[in-house]
Amino acid sequence: MNLQLIALTAAPITAICALAYGIYLSRKVLAAPVGSAKIAEIGAAIESGAMAYLSSQFKIITIFVAVLAGIIYLFLSPGIAATFLLGAVFSGLIGYFGMLIAVKANTRTANAAQIGLNAALQVSFGAGTVNGMLVVGLGLLGASAIYIVSYFLKISQGDAAVTKLATDVLVGYGFGAALLALFMRVGGGIFTKAADVGADLVGKVEKGIPEDDPRNPAVIADNVGDNVGDCAGMAADVFESYAVTIVAAMILGGSLFGLKGVVFPLLARSGAIWTSILGTFFVKAKNDKENPLNPLMRGFTISAVSAVAIFMALSIYLLGEPKAGLAAVTGLVAMMALLYITKYYTGPGEKPVVEIAKASQTGAGTNLISGLAYGLESTLASVIVVVLAILGGYALMGFYGIGLAGMGMLATTGIIMSLDTFGPISDNAQGIVEMAGLGKKANEVTSSLDAVGNTTKALTKGFAIGSAAVAASSLFATFFESTRLDSINIAHPTVFAGALIGAAIPYIFSSRLISSVGRAASEMIEEVRRQWKSIKGIMEGKAKPDYARCVAISTAAAQRELVIPAAITITSPIIVGFVLGAEALGGMLAGTIISGLLLALFMTNTGGAWDNAKKYIEDGHFGGKGSDTHKAAVVGDTVGDPLKDTSGPAINPMIKIINIVSLLLAPLLA
């Protein structure tokens, strides 16, 4: 059968089916009852804050994207400018609609919790799956649309012309997706942690009131932040990795294997989407006593095993040998190993978390020391897994194998995103149950879902970082192909200088973000204190806090801090490339990938371990809530918040943007 015909039909049809399944699930979620007027009131406040934030952020993003599109149009090509806009628009749509369905599902999950575990699980996971289908559906639709347009424009000149045009403009698609992901990660991370840190320090430490207490003026901003950071930000981040890996695989495949090398990633991604859809049908709790993690893992396992079978079958059918399939499977296995490593270092009840909780008995200082030690240790195992994935892919099929390994890591993206978005939805539902006073049964159900949600959020952060590293490595290989560099000599002064500059960028980038969170949290703390003093009756429950003011503080802080990190990321490869040359730029890319990977792993794992050490104590260990041990753990959790939810995750798109900008510059430097 004609390969072009297969690619032109199977990929877009699969993408449309994924989007249709997402629409079906969204209608199903929205059909669930919201419940009481109190639930609806709380949900409306969260939704209003979330939409106000996105509206403000998109105004800034639109200006930035329009200016960059104009520059790309003038200095590179209209085709790259068009695909850049496509990637940016798709990423923005995913962030917007993913967060919209999440804030709609929060209230419905809280209400369903009064019925039982499975009812609440179906609503929260169903909404999460909508996000997953948006990511994979639009990700594949964009790549296949670019291929289809290239086909109709160049087919008269032959297959080689089609392949060349598609691979030339695909990089713009990845850049658009990556830029939006950076904005969503940076803005969302600052918003959520300014609210979270402010709410925790004043509420828990100063006043001794529980989390999600409606007397805390920052509580709505905190709940809005869960959606802004963990739904919109994560979705845009993973979409960008999803887009970038298929872009790299298609470019490398086209340059090394021609048409077959381009078609294989499209069809492999198509098959993987169907396996993710299949996995969602197995996410059902057997009874209200079952650990919610079990049905989630059942669905994930079925999806992963099915993806392996599809990769191998396609590899043998299209390429006549199993190597391409094995390269993709290498990435999939690496992703599962990263999930396990993240679970060990950040999971509730695991040795590192228990040891950090134990260290909290002697104060905040020992809590911080123990957390830092385990965070540093956690990088080794993760790096070994990433190294094995890169070397395994390269041993099987050279640079193309690295691209396929990156693509394989994201094979289960549809269901992984379902697991990730399930986390903040469950977290918000737990808060709504507390604020609305829905009773013991609902509280037990949402507490169970929230505990599992914290685990799935931590797991998917490890997945996002690992996939970002392999995606960046495949882009790195693509850069060498485009500049026709066989290798770089690290001993050469300009190359070594480039590597040092690249290694420093993630640190200055992270410094800016952490400082932003600190400044915004200080504003939040002052505002909460002001309201408690000036609005009489808040602590007695007789007066309502001004929640909107706290949301406005977080929103303003997020907008203020967007431009400088983006400017650092985009301009640094341009300066190094034109001042020091292509080889120095290659050194810079290597330095950025290495230091960025290690720093991101350290920050997210350390922050996650501190968070769960606090929760472990709150479950009744080492003195429980309100004890001096708990207060010490709250300090550690507060320090870890901007690490695991702001700067750590934002390094992912930062690394990839630097690589993509370098790839765009490659023709000018070759």
PyMOL commands that set and color helices and strands:
alter all, ss='L'
color gray80, all
select helices_A, chain A and resi 3-31+37-75+78-112+117-157+159-207+219-257+259-280+293-319+323-346+351-362+364-409+413-436+440-483+493-534+547-560+563-580+582-618+621-623+628-669
alter helices_A, ss='H'
color red, helices_A
deselect
rebuild
show_as cartoon
